[in-house]
Amino acid sequence: HMTNQVVIRMAKDLKKASAKNNAPIWAKMAEYALKPSVARRHINLNRIGQLTKDADIVIFPGKVLGTGDIHHKITLCSFSISNSAATKILEKGGKLVSFSDVIEKNPTGKGVVLLG
């Protein structure tokens, strides 16, 4: 099963990044990544909007749904995202980035908002 391979590889990278940078946030993400998909969560834009502020770098270990709106610009990294959520984030000048991007730019996880 394709997805599992991707997730397992991602979890390995996250664990490596955690050890290398002494950043527990990545180990936590790896843990989330390896949970069975039934345990995966959803969060909607409305909620993200409430929990974040302008220019935040946000990580969510699950799927982001497009319900509601976000009124500020964020950089988002999630396991998956609906088209409507992606569109709304980009329309506000936000960015969608991969885990490797976030780790590269914020190796220690400092300044990263983990929504669990």
C-alpha positions, 0 to 999 in steps of 0.5 A: 500500500503506497500511502503507508510507505510514504508515511513510514518514510516521513515518520523516519525523517521526522524522528531523525530531525527530532534527534538531530535537532533535539526537537521533540515536536518532530518525534510527536509528529512521527507518532501521529503519522504512524497512528492508523488512519482511523485515528487521524483527525480533521480540523476545519479552517474556522478552528485553525483561524481561531487557534492561530495568528497572522504569519504563524507556521502551523502543523496539523497531523491530519486533514484540513477541511475548508469549512469556515474561513481564515482571515489571516495568512498562515504557512500550513503543513498537514497530512492532507487538505481539501481543495477548498481549504487550500484555495482559501489559505492561498487566497489569503496569501498563505502557503502550503508546505511539506514537512521537509520544508518546515524541518529545513526552515525550522529545524528545532521546531521553534515558532511552529504551532502544532495543532493536535 
